[in-house]
Amino acid sequence: MENYSNYSEDFIELVKKVNNSASKYGQYIGVGNPNAKILIIGKESAIDTKTEDGELQYEIEHLRNATNWLHNIKDNVALLDADKDEHWKKDGNASINPMYPYRGQRFAVYRKKKNGTEIGCGGTSSTWYDYQKIINNMDSISLNGERKRTICFHEYCFSTELSFVSAKYSKEADPIQRKESIRVRTTELLNLPFYQQFPIVIVAAGHYPKELGIDLEKLFGVQWDGKTIDRKENEKLKRNWYNVHKGKQPKLLIHTNQLSMNITDELLRLIAEVCDTFVEINDIKL
């Protein structure tokens, strides 16, 4: 019997299931460390599939995601070996390793202005920048100054999306395709054992659950504490907010804004604080 010591049985079964039913689930499983204790769920990827570059990016990051995870399992690739030449350039095709995609990015937001000027070269998206800020703020994850200047949250989290549909901006995504994608992923994918076993879940999807009828309490077996933390509670949050849900496993679920533009440092600090408290009380090793 082959030894896939870097992967749990739940994850291996998930990868096989999605590869065998790709058109049904959408080929996107997620990125990061499948053995982490934190799951982050976003709304959908902000890839402009209307452009040639965006179409290629979507193919590499999403359409090949499940297949690339299968390659990782077959080669028993370890986290810190991910994205090295011997694993991802041997076939001559452009690709990234979903375990540690775009490894080595700077802790900065990369943007390209209309006039072609590039800002934050070598950096990342605003969403991944915010994910990294949460990790940087967590006392239960000890990062030195140098580590805080790179995008390394993939070592401590696994992240995925509610929707398999992608667009540069949420308002540009096809609403019918998005609704169907989310219906399938929340009823036939995210309820599978791999996604359910994370003790900490951060649903950074804004009002999608309310607008699209997603019952987070039922999906993850948690209960809302009945209080929304927003600017009424803390003026530094401005338009940001979060809700805390807890389950018996123990499980912590934080539902908050889509993490992208206009996110305050206070929101990310508070999310990290809630996670730290939960980790300490339940003696969870991250």
Secondary structure, 3 states (H helix, E strand, C coil): CCCCCCCCHHHHHHHHHHHHCHHHHCCCCCEECCCCCEEEEECCCCCCCCCHHHHHHHHHHHHCHHHHHHHHHHHCCCHHHCCCHHHHCCCCCCCCCCCCCCCCCECCECEECCCCCEECCCCECHHHHHHHHHHHHCCCCCCCCCHHHECCHHHCEEEEECCCCCCCCHHHCCHHHHHHHHHHHHHHCCCCHHHHCCCEEEEECCCHHHHCCCCHHHHHCCEEEEEEECCCCCHHHCCCCEEEEEECCCEEEEEECCCCCCCCHHHHHHHHHHHHHHHHHHCCCC
